[in-house]
């Protein structure tokens, strides 16, 4: 009988060993997948961190280009405004001279528009 028990103990031991090997294999597979996921996340984070200075440099270049364009447009608008202001001053002087000539000849010029009176009153 001891021979049969020995064989049975050997079979049971082998089965338990196989189950332990299978369990440890499953545990190792889960650990490997988790490690792969963690490694992938770390690599993605490192890539994002490495790309951030390049993105900032690209953003800065785009902002500088936009700013340069806006500054150019502002300068053009300022030149146009200065030109219009100069034209209005010259026209105002010319109309003043014509008004003086009319009065010199005894002709009363028509009253200026309300906007002109408002400007003369307020300066705005």
C-alpha positions as CSV (number, residue, x, y, z in Angstrom):
1,X,0.0,0.0,0.0
2,X,2.8,2.4,0.7
3,X,3.7,2.2,-3.0
4,X,0.3,3.3,-4.1
5,X,0.4,6.2,-1.6
6,X,3.7,7.2,-2.8
7,X,2.5,7.3,-6.4
8,X,-0.7,9.2,-5.3
9,X,1.4,11.7,-3.3
10,X,3.7,12.1,-6.4
11,X,0.7,12.8,-8.7
12,X,-0.9,15.2,-6.2
13,X,2.4,16.9,-5.7
14,X,2.8,17.2,-9.5
15,X,-0.7,18.6,-9.8
16,X,-0.1,21.1,-7.0
17,X,3.2,22.1,-8.6
18,X,1.5,22.6,-12.0
19,X,-1.2,24.7,-10.4
20,X,1.4,26.8,-8.6
21,X,3.3,27.2,-11.8
22,X,0.1,28.2,-13.7
23,X,-0.8,30.7,-10.9
24,X,2.6,32.3,-10.9
25,X,2.6,32.5,-14.7
26,X,-0.8,34.3,-14.5
27,X,0.5,36.6,-11.8
28,X,3.7,37.3,-13.9
29,X,1.6,38.1,-17.0
30,X,-0.6,40.5,-15.1
31,X,2.5,42.2,-13.6
32,X,4.1,42.4,-17.1
33,X,1.0,44.0,-18.6
34,X,0.9,46.5,-15.8
35,X,4.6,47.3,-16.2
36,X,4.1,47.8,-19.9
37,X,1.2,50.1,-19.3
38,X,3.2,52.1,-16.8
39,X,6.2,52.3,-19.1
40,X,4.0,53.5,-22.0
41,X,2.5,56.2,-19.8
42,X,5.9,57.3,-18.7
43,X,7.2,57.4,-22.3
44,X,4.1,59.5,-23.4
45,X,4.6,61.9,-20.5
46,X,8.3,62.2,-21.4
47,X,7.5,62.9,-25.0
48,X,5.0,65.6,-24.0
49,X,7.5,67.2,-21.7
50,X,10.1,67.1,-24.5
51,X,7.7,68.6,-27.0
52,X,6.6,71.4,-24.7
53,X,9.6,73.8,-25.3
54,X,9.3,73.2,-29.0
55,X,5.6,74.1,-28.9
56,X,6.3,77.2,-26.8
57,X,8.9,78.3,-29.3
58,X,6.4,77.8,-32.2
59,X,3.7,79.7,-30.3
60,X,6.2,82.5,-29.6
61,X,7.1,82.7,-33.2
62,X,3.5,82.8,-34.2
63,X,2.7,85.5,-31.7
64,X,5.7,87.6,-32.8
65,X,4.5,87.4,-36.4
66,X,0.9,88.4,-35.4
67,X,2.3,91.3,-33.3
68,X,4.5,92.5,-36.2
69,X,1.5,92.5,-38.5
70,X,-0.7,94.3,-36.1
71,X,2.0,96.9,-35.4
72,X,2.3,97.5,-39.2
73,X,-1.4,98.0,-39.5
74,X,-1.5,100.3,-36.5
75,X,1.3,102.4,-38.1
76,X,-0.6,102.6,-41.4
77,X,-3.8,103.7,-39.5
78,X,-1.8,106.3,-37.6
79,X,-0.4,107.7,-40.9
80,X,-3.9,107.8,-42.4
81,X,-5.3,109.5,-39.3
82,X,-2.5,112.0,-39.3
83,X,-3.2,112.6,-43.0
84,X,-6.9,113.1,-42.4
85,X,-6.2,115.5,-39.5
86,X,-3.9,117.5,-41.7
87,X,-6.5,117.6,-44.4
88,X,-9.2,118.8,-42.0
89,X,-6.9,121.5,-40.6
90,X,-6.1,122.7,-44.1
91,X,-9.8,122.7,-45.1
92,X,-10.7,124.5,-41.9
93,X,-8.2,127.2,-42.6
94,X,-9.4,127.5,-46.2
95,X,-13.1,127.8,-45.2
96,X,-12.1,130.4,-42.6
97,X,-10.3,132.4,-45.3
98,X,-13.4,132.1,-47.6
99,X,-15.7,133.1,-44.7
100,X,-13.5,136.2,-44.0
101,X,-13.6,137.2,-47.7
102,X,-17.4,136.8,-47.8
103,X,-17.7,139.0,-44.8
104,X,-15.3,141.5,-46.3
105,X,-17.6,141.8,-49.2
106,X,-20.7,142.2,-47.0
107,X,-22.0,138.7,-47.5
108,X,-22.9,136.8,-44.4
109,X,-22.0,133.1,-44.8
110,X,-24.4,130.4,-43.8
111,X,-24.3,129.1,-40.2
112,X,-22.0,126.1,-39.8
113,X,-23.5,122.7,-39.0
114,X,-24.2,121.8,-35.4
115,X,-21.2,119.4,-35.3
116,X,-18.9,122.3,-36.1
117,X,-20.4,124.4,-33.4
118,X,-20.1,121.5,-30.9
119,X,-16.4,121.1,-31.8
120,X,-15.8,124.9,-31.4
121,X,-17.5,124.7,-28.0
122,X,-15.9,121.6,-26.6
123,X,-12.8,120.9,-28.7
124,X,-14.1,117.3,-29.3
